[in-house]
């Protein structure tokens, strides 16, 4: 449809329009509006991509990708079961655990915690917890009464490495059954422990998580040798974790619960997807409003060029040629706006983290706190497909905006226009 004559006429009209004040202003406003919409959309999509990557690489380096937890009887012969699960091609590693809710006390301070008994060596294959140690060493957990706590717990209890603390644990099932008739409120078990390490990861994990070694956990919670409560998995694709955990559980010899990170922290990923969708719709509407200015620009151009259109028709120009000329004229606004917006969006997206840090330093504020969120910076990840989708969407909307004014240009009657001249 875009013939050389159409392109030639369209470019002539674009150059002539630049010298006319009001028409030039309307045209520039549509171009700037499209550029701003494209820029912001690319930046927002890059930020959402960055949060997804941070979720997969940072948060899920500590949070279990998946777990199979015993329902009734404990999982026995855990070394053999861990080795068998790890043979699954979609499972990177597996490690045993025993977990329970309890409390930690130091002097008069008391804090509710989740106590997790782990194998010191195997846990490092499924978790990056050792990389977040701020005091002590992960290997010190092998000490009989050693515990590693989160920074939030250490702050709440005013505790540090070397301090003695007391763990308050729920009574064993057999003990609680025997004492149920004699005591309305069973007395919790107490266990002295020594803090051998503190980790700081960010978010609520620092306020709740306590690690002890697996042998001590077995002793405290009444498990026999080789028995554990569950097995933690590290999978190849975190976003396919539910399917992988289900596949592992269906081929398991024990009756287990199937747990994965989407149950405990899936709301973060869902929130990211929801924000992405809402922002995409809003910013596409912004681009649509900017594209609507193209309609105004071309209608003014059609009214100004009626005599030119009449002359072209009398010279034998086809309606398709005239329509294509004005569509090309309007499409130039979209092309220029997309080029400017895409260039600026790419530039900002590649430097978004440093830009936000600079703004935080200049204003002395903190937009993301590690105590609330799992990261303390604004991540960004620019994807080529997002840029392509944004530019193509803006160009399509710009093209659609040219159809009606260009169609009106083909309805100009040469006899009426030239007769009035």
DRENDO-1510 file (C-alpha; in Angstrom, 1 decimal, always signed):
<recs>
REC; n; res; u; v; w
REC; 1; UNK; +0.0; +0.0; +0.0 .
REC; 2; UNK; +2.9; +2.4; +0.8 .
REC; 3; UNK; +4.0; +3.2; -2.8 .
REC; 4; UNK; +7.0; +5.5; -3.5 .
REC; 5; UNK; +4.7; +8.3; -4.5 .
REC; 6; UNK; +2.8; +7.9; -1.2 .
REC; 7; UNK; +6.0; +8.1; +0.7 .
REC; 8; UNK; +7.2; +11.1; -1.3 .
REC; 9; UNK; +3.9; +13.0; -0.7 .
REC; 10; UNK; +3.8; +12.0; +3.0 .
REC; 11; UNK; +7.4; +13.3; +3.6 .
REC; 12; UNK; +6.6; +16.5; +1.8 .
REC; 13; UNK; +3.6; +17.0; +4.1 .
REC; 14; UNK; +5.6; +16.2; +7.2 .
REC; 15; UNK; +8.3; +18.8; +6.3 .
REC; 16; UNK; +5.7; +21.5; +5.5 .
REC; 17; UNK; +3.8; +20.8; +8.7 .
REC; 18; UNK; +6.9; +21.7; +10.8 .
REC; 19; UNK; +6.6; +25.3; +9.8 .
REC; 20; UNK; +3.0; +25.8; +11.0 .
REC; 21; UNK; +2.7; +26.6; +14.7 .
REC; 22; UNK; -0.4; +24.9; +16.0 .
REC; 23; UNK; -0.2; +21.9; +13.7 .
REC; 24; UNK; +3.4; +21.5; +14.7 .
REC; 25; UNK; +2.5; +21.7; +18.4 .
REC; 26; UNK; -0.2; +19.0; +18.1 .
REC; 27; UNK; +2.1; +16.8; +16.1 .
REC; 28; UNK; +5.0; +17.2; +18.6 .
REC; 29; UNK; +2.7; +16.5; +21.6 .
REC; 30; UNK; +1.6; +13.2; +20.1 .
REC; 31; UNK; +5.2; +12.2; +19.4 .
REC; 32; UNK; +6.3; +13.1; +22.9 .
REC; 33; UNK; +3.3; +11.4; +24.5 .
REC; 34; UNK; +4.1; +8.1; +22.6 .
REC; 35; UNK; +7.8; +8.4; +23.6 .
REC; 36; UNK; +6.9; +8.9; +27.2 .
REC; 37; UNK; +4.5; +6.0; +27.2 .
REC; 38; UNK; +7.0; +3.7; +25.5 .
REC; 39; UNK; +9.8; +4.8; +27.9 .
REC; 40; UNK; +7.8; +4.2; +31.1 .
REC; 41; UNK; +6.4; +0.9; +29.9 .
REC; 42; UNK; +9.9; -0.5; +29.1 .
REC; 43; UNK; +11.3; +0.7; +32.5 .
REC; 44; UNK; +8.3; -0.8; +34.4 .
REC; 45; UNK; +8.6; -4.1; +32.6 .
REC; 46; UNK; +12.3; -4.2; +33.3 .
REC; 47; UNK; +11.7; -3.5; +37.0 .
REC; 48; UNK; +9.2; -6.3; +37.2 .
REC; 49; UNK; +11.6; -8.7; +35.4 .
REC; 50; UNK; +14.2; -7.7; +37.9 .
REC; 51; UNK; +11.9; -8.6; +40.8 .
REC; 52; UNK; +11.2; -11.9; +39.3 .
REC; 53; UNK; +14.9; -12.6; +38.9 .
REC; 54; UNK; +15.5; -11.5; +42.5 .
REC; 55; UNK; +12.7; -13.8; +43.6 .
REC; 56; UNK; +14.3; -16.8; +41.9 .
REC; 57; UNK; +17.9; -16.2; +42.7 .
REC; 58; UNK; +17.8; -14.4; +46.1 .
REC; 59; UNK; +14.7; -15.3; +48.1 .
REC; 60; UNK; +14.6; -18.9; +46.8 .
REC; 61; UNK; +18.2; -19.5; +47.6 .
REC; 62; UNK; +17.0; -19.8; +51.2 .
REC; 63; UNK; +13.4; -20.6; +51.0 .
REC; 64; UNK; +12.9; -24.3; +50.1 .
REC; 65; UNK; +11.9; -24.9; +46.5 .
REC; 66; UNK; +9.9; -27.9; +47.6 .
REC; 67; UNK; +9.5; -30.3; +50.5 .
REC; 68; UNK; +8.0; -33.8; +51.1 .
REC; 69; UNK; +6.9; -34.0; +54.7 .
REC; 70; UNK; +5.8; -37.2; +56.5 .
REC; 71; UNK; +2.1; -37.3; +57.3 .
REC; 72; UNK; +2.0; -40.1; +60.0 .
REC; 73; UNK; +5.1; -42.2; +60.5 .
REC; 74; UNK; +8.6; -40.5; +60.0 .
REC; 75; UNK; +10.6; -41.1; +56.9 .
REC; 76; UNK; +13.1; -43.8; +57.6 .
REC; 77; UNK; +16.4; -44.6; +56.0 .
REC; 78; UNK; +16.7; -41.0; +54.9 .
REC; 79; UNK; +20.2; -41.3; +53.3 .
REC; 80; UNK; +18.9; -43.9; +50.9 .
REC; 81; UNK; +15.7; -41.8; +50.1 .
REC; 82; UNK; +17.7; -38.6; +49.7 .
REC; 83; UNK; +20.1; -40.3; +47.2 .
REC; 84; UNK; +17.1; -41.8; +45.3 .
REC; 85; UNK; +15.3; -38.4; +45.1 .
REC; 86; UNK; +18.5; -36.7; +43.9 .
REC; 87; UNK; +18.6; -39.0; +40.9 .
REC; 88; UNK; +15.6; -37.3; +39.5 .
REC; 89; UNK; +16.9; -35.2; +36.5 .
REC; 90; UNK; +14.8; -32.2; +37.6 .
REC; 91; UNK; +16.2; -32.2; +41.2 .
REC; 92; UNK; +19.6; -30.6; +41.8 .
REC; 93; UNK; +19.9; -31.8; +45.4 .
REC; 94; UNK; +18.0; -33.0; +48.4 .
REC; 95; UNK; +18.5; -32.8; +52.2 .
REC; 96; UNK; +16.7; -34.1; +55.3 .
REC; 97; UNK; +15.2; -31.9; +58.0 .
REC; 98; UNK; +13.1; -31.9; +61.2 .
REC; 99; UNK; +11.2; -28.8; +62.1 .
REC; 100; UNK; +9.0; -27.6; +64.9 .
REC; 101; UNK; +7.6; -24.4; +66.4 .
REC; 102; UNK; +9.1; -23.3; +69.7 .
REC; 103; UNK; +10.3; -20.3; +71.6 .
REC; 104; UNK; +13.8; -19.0; +72.5 .
REC; 105; UNK; +14.5; -17.3; +75.8 .
REC; 106; UNK; +17.4; -15.2; +77.0 .
REC; 107; UNK; +17.0; -13.7; +80.4 .
REC; 108; UNK; +13.5; -12.1; +80.4 .
REC; 109; UNK; +13.3; -11.7; +76.6 .
REC; 110; UNK; +11.2; -14.3; +74.7 .
REC; 111; UNK; +10.8; -14.9; +71.0 .
REC; 112; UNK; +8.7; -17.3; +69.0 .
REC; 113; UNK; +10.8; -19.2; +66.4 .
REC; 114; UNK; +10.8; -22.1; +63.9 .
REC; 115; UNK; +13.4; -24.6; +64.9 .
REC; 116; UNK; +14.8; -26.5; +61.9 .
REC; 117; UNK; +17.2; -29.5; +62.4 .
REC; 118; UNK; +19.4; -30.0; +59.3 .
REC; 119; UNK; +22.4; -31.9; +58.1 .
REC; 120; UNK; +25.2; -29.5; +58.2 .
REC; 121; UNK; +26.8; -30.7; +54.9 .
REC; 122; UNK; +23.7; -31.6; +52.8 .
REC; 123; UNK; +21.9; -28.3; +53.8 .
REC; 124; UNK; +24.6; -26.3; +52.0 .
REC; 125; UNK; +23.6; -28.1; +48.7 .
REC; 126; UNK; +20.0; -27.0; +48.9 .
REC; 127; UNK; +20.4; -23.6; +50.6 .
REC; 128; UNK; +22.8; -20.6; +50.4 .
REC; 129; UNK; +22.3; -19.9; +54.1 .
REC; 130; UNK; +26.1; -20.1; +54.8 .
REC; 131; UNK; +26.7; -17.2; +52.4 .
REC; 132; UNK; +24.6; -14.9; +54.7 .
REC; 133; UNK; +26.4; -15.6; +57.9 .
REC; 134; UNK; +27.4; -12.3; +59.7 .
REC; 135; UNK; +28.8; -13.8; +62.8 .
REC; 136; UNK; +30.3; -17.3; +63.4 .
REC; 137; UNK; +30.5; -20.1; +60.8 .
REC; 138; UNK; +28.0; -22.5; +59.4 .
REC; 139; UNK; +30.2; -25.5; +60.2 .
REC; 140; UNK; +30.0; -24.6; +63.9 .
REC; 141; UNK; +26.4; -25.9; +63.8 .
REC; 142; UNK; +27.9; -29.4; +64.2 .
REC; 143; UNK; +28.5; -28.7; +67.9 .
REC; 144; UNK; +26.1; -30.7; +70.0 .
REC; 145; UNK; +24.2; -27.7; +71.6 .
REC; 146; UNK; +25.0; -25.1; +68.9 .
REC; 147; UNK; +22.3; -23.0; +67.3 .
REC; 148; UNK; +22.4; -20.5; +64.4 .
REC; 149; UNK; +19.8; -17.7; +64.6 .
REC; 150; UNK; +18.5; -14.9; +62.4 .
REC; 151; UNK; +19.6; -11.3; +62.9 .
REC; 152; UNK; +16.0; -10.3; +63.9 .
REC; 153; UNK; +16.0; -12.9; +66.7 .
REC; 154; UNK; +19.5; -11.8; +67.8 .
REC; 155; UNK; +18.2; -8.2; +67.9 .
REC; 156; UNK; +15.1; -9.1; +69.8 .
REC; 157; UNK; +16.9; -11.1; +72.4 .
REC; 158; UNK; +20.0; -8.9; +72.5 .
REC; 159; UNK; +22.0; -12.0; +71.9 .
REC; 160; UNK; +25.3; -12.6; +70.1 .
REC; 161; UNK; +27.7; -15.5; +69.3 .
REC; 162; UNK; +28.7; -17.3; +72.5 .
REC; 163; UNK; +25.6; -16.4; +74.5 .
REC; 164; UNK; +23.6; -19.1; +76.3 .
REC; 165; UNK; +19.9; -19.3; +75.4 .
REC; 166; UNK; +17.0; -21.6; +76.3 .
REC; 167; UNK; +14.8; -23.4; +73.8 .
REC; 168; UNK; +11.2; -24.0; +74.8 .
REC; 169; UNK; +9.9; -26.9; +72.8 .
REC; 170; UNK; +6.5; -28.7; +72.5 .
REC; 171; UNK; +6.4; -31.9; +74.5 .
REC; 172; UNK; +6.8; -35.2; +72.7 .
REC; 173; UNK; +3.6; -36.9; +71.4 .
REC; 174; UNK; +4.0; -39.8; +73.8 .
REC; 175; UNK; +4.7; -37.6; +76.7 .
REC; 176; UNK; +1.8; -35.3; +76.0 .
REC; 177; UNK; -0.6; -38.2; +75.8 .
REC; 178; UNK; +0.5; -39.6; +79.2 .
REC; 179; UNK; +0.2; -36.2; +80.9 .
REC; 180; UNK; -3.0; -35.1; +79.1 .
REC; 181; UNK; -5.1; -36.6; +81.9 .
REC; 182; UNK; -3.1; -35.2; +84.7 .
REC; 183; UNK; -2.3; -31.7; +83.3 .
REC; 184; UNK; -4.6; -29.4; +81.4 .
REC; 185; UNK; -1.6; -27.5; +80.0 .
REC; 186; UNK; +1.5; -29.7; +79.4 .
REC; 187; UNK; +4.8; -28.3; +80.4 .
REC; 188; UNK; +7.1; -27.5; +77.4 .
REC; 189; UNK; +10.5; -29.2; +77.1 .
REC; 190; UNK; +13.5; -27.0; +77.8 .
REC; 191; UNK; +16.9; -27.3; +76.2 .
REC; 192; UNK; +20.0; -25.2; +76.9 .
REC; 193; UNK; +21.8; -24.0; +73.7 .
REC; 194; UNK; +24.7; -21.9; +72.7 .
REC; 195; UNK; +24.6; -19.4; +69.8 .
REC; 196; UNK; +27.3; -20.3; +67.4 .
REC; 197; UNK; +26.3; -18.1; +64.5 .
REC; 198; UNK; +24.0; -15.3; +63.2 .
REC; 199; UNK; +22.8; -14.9; +59.7 .
REC; 200; UNK; +21.2; -11.9; +58.0 .
REC; 201; UNK; +19.1; -12.5; +54.9 .
REC; 202; UNK; +16.3; -9.9; +55.1 .
REC; 203; UNK; +12.6; -10.1; +55.6 .
REC; 204; UNK; +10.7; -12.2; +58.0 .
REC; 205; UNK; +13.2; -15.1; +57.8 .
REC; 206; UNK; +15.6; -13.3; +60.0 .
REC; 207; UNK; +12.9; -12.9; +62.7 .
REC; 208; UNK; +11.8; -16.6; +62.9 .
REC; 209; UNK; +14.4; -19.1; +61.7 .
REC; 210; UNK; +16.6; -21.1; +64.1 .
REC; 211; UNK; +18.9; -23.9; +62.9 .
REC; 212; UNK; +20.2; -26.9; +65.0 .
REC; 213; UNK; +22.0; -30.0; +63.8 .
REC; 214; UNK; +20.0; -33.0; +62.7 .
REC; 215; UNK; +21.3; -35.3; +65.4 .
REC; 216; UNK; +20.3; -32.9; +68.2 .
REC; 217; UNK; +16.8; -32.4; +66.6 .
REC; 218; UNK; +16.3; -36.2; +66.4 .
REC; 219; UNK; +17.1; -36.4; +70.1 .
REC; 220; UNK; +14.8; -33.5; +71.1 .
REC; 221; UNK; +11.8; -34.5; +69.0 .
REC; 222; UNK; +12.0; -38.3; +69.6 .
REC; 223; UNK; +13.1; -39.5; +66.2 .
REC; 224; UNK; +15.1; -42.8; +65.9 .
REC; 225; UNK; +18.4; -43.2; +64.0 .
REC; 226; UNK; +17.8; -42.7; +60.3 .
REC; 227; UNK; +14.4; -41.1; +60.7 .
REC; 228; UNK; +13.5; -37.6; +59.7 .
REC; 229; UNK; +10.3; -35.5; +59.3 .
REC; 230; UNK; +10.8; -34.5; +55.7 .
REC; 231; UNK; +13.2; -34.0; +52.8 .
REC; 232; UNK; +13.9; -30.6; +51.2 .
REC; 233; UNK; +14.4; -30.3; +47.4 .
REC; 234; UNK; +16.4; -27.9; +45.2 .
REC; 235; UNK; +15.0; -28.1; +41.7 .
REC; 236; UNK; +16.3; -27.0; +38.3 .
REC; 237; UNK; +13.3; -24.8; +37.4 .
REC; 238; UNK; +11.8; -22.9; +40.4 .
REC; 239; UNK; +8.7; -22.0; +38.5 .
REC; 240; UNK; +8.0; -25.7; +37.8 .
REC; 241; UNK; +8.5; -26.6; +41.5 .
REC; 242; UNK; +4.9; -27.7; +42.1 .
REC; 243; UNK; +5.0; -30.2; +39.2 .
REC; 244; UNK; +8.5; -31.5; +40.2 .
REC; 245; UNK; +7.5; -32.0; +43.9 .
REC; 246; UNK; +4.3; -33.8; +42.8 .
REC; 247; UNK; +6.4; -36.1; +40.5 .
REC; 248; UNK; +8.8; -36.9; +43.4 .
REC; 249; UNK; +6.0; -37.5; +45.9 .
REC; 250; UNK; +4.1; -39.9; +43.6 .
REC; 251; UNK; +7.2; -42.0; +43.2 .
REC; 252; UNK; +8.0; -42.0; +47.0 .
REC; 253; UNK; +7.4; -44.9; +49.3 .
REC; 254; UNK; +6.0; -42.8; +52.1 .
REC; 255; UNK; +2.7; -41.0; +52.6 .
REC; 256; UNK; +3.8; -37.4; +52.5 .
REC; 257; UNK; +2.5; -33.8; +52.2 .
REC; 258; UNK; +3.7; -32.0; +49.0 .
REC; 259; UNK; +4.8; -28.5; +49.8 .
REC; 260; UNK; +6.5; -25.9; +47.5 .
REC; 261; UNK; +7.5; -22.3; +47.6 .
REC; 262; UNK; +4.4; -21.1; +45.8 .
REC; 263; UNK; +2.4; -22.0; +49.0 .
REC; 264; UNK; +4.5; -20.0; +51.3 .
REC; 265; UNK; +5.9; -17.2; +49.2 .
REC; 266; UNK; +3.9; -17.5; +45.9 .
REC; 267; UNK; +2.0; -14.3; +46.8 .
REC; 268; UNK; +5.1; -12.3; +46.0 .
REC; 269; UNK; +5.3; -13.8; +42.4 .
REC; 270; UNK; +1.5; -13.3; +42.0 .
REC; 271; UNK; +1.8; -9.7; +43.1 .
REC; 272; UNK; +4.6; -9.1; +40.6 .
REC; 273; UNK; +2.5; -10.5; +37.8 .
REC; 274; UNK; -0.6; -8.5; +38.8 .
REC; 275; UNK; +1.4; -5.3; +38.9 .
REC; 276; UNK; +2.9; -6.1; +35.6 .
REC; 277; UNK; -0.5; -6.6; +34.0 .
REC; 278; UNK; -2.0; -3.5; +35.6 .
REC; 279; UNK; +0.9; -1.3; +34.6 .
REC; 280; UNK; +0.9; -2.7; +31.1 .
REC; 281; UNK; -2.8; -1.9; +30.6 .
REC; 282; UNK; -2.4; +1.6; +32.1 .
REC; 283; UNK; +0.6; +2.6; +30.0 .
REC; 284; UNK; -0.9; +1.2; +26.8 .
REC; 285; UNK; -3.8; +3.4; +27.5 .
REC; 286; UNK; -1.4; +6.3; +27.9 .
REC; 287; UNK; +0.1; +5.5; +24.5 .
REC; 288; UNK; -3.4; +5.2; +23.0 .
REC; 289; UNK; -4.2; +8.7; +24.3 .
REC; 290; UNK; -1.0; +10.0; +22.7 .
REC; 291; UNK; -1.8; +8.2; +19.5 .
REC; 292; UNK; -5.3; +9.9; +19.5 .
REC; 293; UNK; -3.5; +13.2; +18.9 .
REC; 294; UNK; -2.4; +11.8; +15.6 .
REC; 295; UNK; -6.1; +11.8; +14.5 .
REC; 296; UNK; -6.4; +15.6; +15.3 .
REC; 297; UNK; -3.1; +16.3; +13.5 .
REC; 298; UNK; -4.2; +14.4; +10.3 .
REC; 299; UNK; -7.7; +15.9; +10.3 .
REC; 300; UNK; -6.2; +19.3; +10.3 .
REC; 301; UNK; -3.7; +18.3; +7.6 .
REC; 302; UNK; -6.6; +16.9; +5.4 .
REC; 303; UNK; -8.5; +20.1; +5.8 .
REC; 304; UNK; -5.4; +22.2; +4.8 .
REC; 305; UNK; -4.6; +20.0; +1.9 .
REC; 306; UNK; -8.0; +19.6; +0.3 .
REC; 307; UNK; -6.9; +21.5; -2.8 .
REC; 308; UNK; -3.8; +19.3; -3.1 .
REC; 309; UNK; -5.9; +16.2; -2.8 .
REC; 310; UNK; -8.3; +17.5; -5.5 .
REC; 311; UNK; -5.5; +18.2; -7.9 .
REC; 312; UNK; -3.9; +14.7; -7.3 .
REC; 313; UNK; -7.3; +13.1; -8.0 .
REC; 314; UNK; -7.7; +15.0; -11.2 .
REC; 315; UNK; -4.2; +13.9; -12.2 .
REC; 316; UNK; -5.3; +10.3; -11.8 .
REC; 317; UNK; -4.1; +9.5; -8.3 .
REC; 318; UNK; -5.9; +6.5; -6.8 .
REC; 319; UNK; -7.7; +6.6; -3.4 .
REC; 320; UNK; -5.2; +4.1; -2.1 .
REC; 321; UNK; -2.3; +6.4; -2.9 .
REC; 322; UNK; -3.9; +9.4; -1.2 .
REC; 323; UNK; -4.9; +7.3; +1.8 .
REC; 324; UNK; -1.4; +5.8; +2.1 .
REC; 325; UNK; +0.2; +9.3; +1.9 .
REC; 326; UNK; -1.7; +10.5; +5.0 .
REC; 327; UNK; -1.3; +7.2; +6.8 .
REC; 328; UNK; +2.5; +7.5; +6.3 .
REC; 329; UNK; +2.4; +11.1; +7.5 .
REC; 330; UNK; +0.7; +10.1; +10.7 .
REC; 331; UNK; +2.8; +6.9; +11.2 .
REC; 332; UNK; +5.9; +9.1; +11.2 .
REC; 333; UNK; +4.8; +10.4; +14.6 .
REC; 334; UNK; +4.6; +6.9; +15.9 .
REC; 335; UNK; +7.9; +5.9; +14.4 .
REC; 336; UNK; +9.8; +8.9; +15.9 .
REC; 337; UNK; +8.0; +8.5; +19.2 .
REC; 338; UNK; +8.9; +4.8; +19.4 .
REC; 339; UNK; +12.5; +5.4; +18.5 .
REC; 340; UNK; +12.9; +8.1; +21.1 .
REC; 341; UNK; +11.0; +6.2; +23.8 .
REC; 342; UNK; +12.7; +2.9; +23.2 .
REC; 343; UNK; +16.2; +4.5; +23.3 .
REC; 344; UNK; +15.4; +6.4; +26.5 .
REC; 345; UNK; +13.7; +3.4; +28.0 .
REC; 346; UNK; +16.7; +1.1; +27.3 .
REC; 347; UNK; +19.1; +3.6; +28.7 .
REC; 348; UNK; +17.2; +4.1; +31.9 .
REC; 349; UNK; +16.5; +0.4; +32.4 .
REC; 350; UNK; +20.2; -0.5; +32.1 .
REC; 351; UNK; +21.0; +2.0; +34.8 .
REC; 352; UNK; +17.8; +2.0; +36.9 .
REC; 353; UNK; +19.4; +0.4; +40.0 .
REC; 354; UNK; +22.2; +3.1; +40.1 .
REC; 355; UNK; +19.7; +5.9; +39.3 .
REC; 356; UNK; +17.5; +4.9; +42.3 .
REC; 357; UNK; +20.5; +4.5; +44.6 .
REC; 358; UNK; +21.6; +8.0; +43.6 .
REC; 359; UNK; +18.1; +9.4; +44.3 .
REC; 360; UNK; +18.1; +7.6; +47.7 .
REC; 361; UNK; +21.5; +9.1; +48.6 .
REC; 362; UNK; +20.5; +12.6; +47.4 .
REC; 363; UNK; +17.1; +12.6; +49.3 .
REC; 364; UNK; +18.4; +10.5; +52.3 .
REC; 365; UNK; +15.6; +8.1; +52.0 .
REC; 366; UNK; +15.3; +4.3; +51.6 .
REC; 367; UNK; +12.7; +3.1; +49.1 .
REC; 368; UNK; +13.1; -0.6; +49.8 .
REC; 369; UNK; +14.1; -1.8; +53.3 .
REC; 370; UNK; +15.6; -5.2; +53.7 .
REC; 371; UNK; +13.8; -5.6; +57.1 .
REC; 372; UNK; +10.5; -5.5; +55.2 .
REC; 373; UNK; +11.4; -6.8; +51.7 .
REC; 374; UNK; +13.8; -9.5; +50.8 .
REC; 375; UNK; +16.0; -7.0; +48.9 .
REC; 376; UNK; +17.2; -3.4; +49.7 .
REC; 377; UNK; +17.6; -2.2; +46.1 .
REC; 378; UNK; +15.4; -1.9; +43.0 .
REC; 379; UNK; +16.4; -4.7; +40.6 .
REC; 380; UNK; +16.2; -4.4; +36.8 .
REC; 381; UNK; +16.4; -6.9; +33.9 .
REC; 382; UNK; +15.9; -5.6; +30.4 .
REC; 383; UNK; +14.5; -8.2; +28.0 .
REC; 384; UNK; +14.6; -7.8; +24.2 .
REC; 385; UNK; +11.1; -9.2; +23.8 .
REC; 386; UNK; +9.6; -6.6; +26.1 .
REC; 387; UNK; +11.1; -3.8; +24.0 .
REC; 388; UNK; +9.9; -5.4; +20.8 .
REC; 389; UNK; +6.4; -5.9; +22.2 .
REC; 390; UNK; +6.2; -2.4; +23.4 .
REC; 391; UNK; +7.4; -0.8; +20.2 .
REC; 392; UNK; +5.1; -3.0; +18.0 .
REC; 393; UNK; +2.1; -2.2; +20.2 .
REC; 394; UNK; +2.8; +1.6; +20.0 .
REC; 395; UNK; +3.3; +1.4; +16.2 .
REC; 396; UNK; +0.1; -0.6; +15.7 .
REC; 397; UNK; -1.9; +1.9; +17.8 .
REC; 398; UNK; -0.3; +4.8; +15.8 .
REC; 399; UNK; -1.2; +3.1; +12.5 .
REC; 400; UNK; -4.8; +2.5; +13.6 .
REC; 401; UNK; -5.1; +6.2; +14.6 .
REC; 402; UNK; -4.3; +7.2; +11.0 .
REC; 403; UNK; -7.0; +5.1; +9.3 .
REC; 404; UNK; -10.0; +7.4; +9.8 .
REC; 405; UNK; -8.3; +10.7; +8.8 .
REC; 406; UNK; -6.7; +9.1; +5.8 .
REC; 407; UNK; -10.0; +7.6; +4.7 .
REC; 408; UNK; -11.6; +11.1; +5.0 .
REC; 409; UNK; -9.0; +12.4; +2.6 .
REC; 410; UNK; -10.2; +10.0; -0.1 .
REC; 411; UNK; -13.7; +11.4; +0.2 .
REC; 412; UNK; -12.7; +14.9; -1.0 .
REC; 413; UNK; -14.6; +15.7; -4.2 .
REC; 414; UNK; -12.3; +17.6; -6.7 .
REC; 415; UNK; -15.3; +19.4; -8.4 .
REC; 416; UNK; -16.5; +20.9; -5.1 .
REC; 417; UNK; -13.0; +21.9; -3.9 .
REC; 418; UNK; -11.7; +23.3; -7.2 .
REC; 419; UNK; -15.0; +25.0; -7.9 .
REC; 420; UNK; -14.7; +27.0; -4.7 .
REC; 421; UNK; -11.2; +28.0; -5.3 .
</recs>
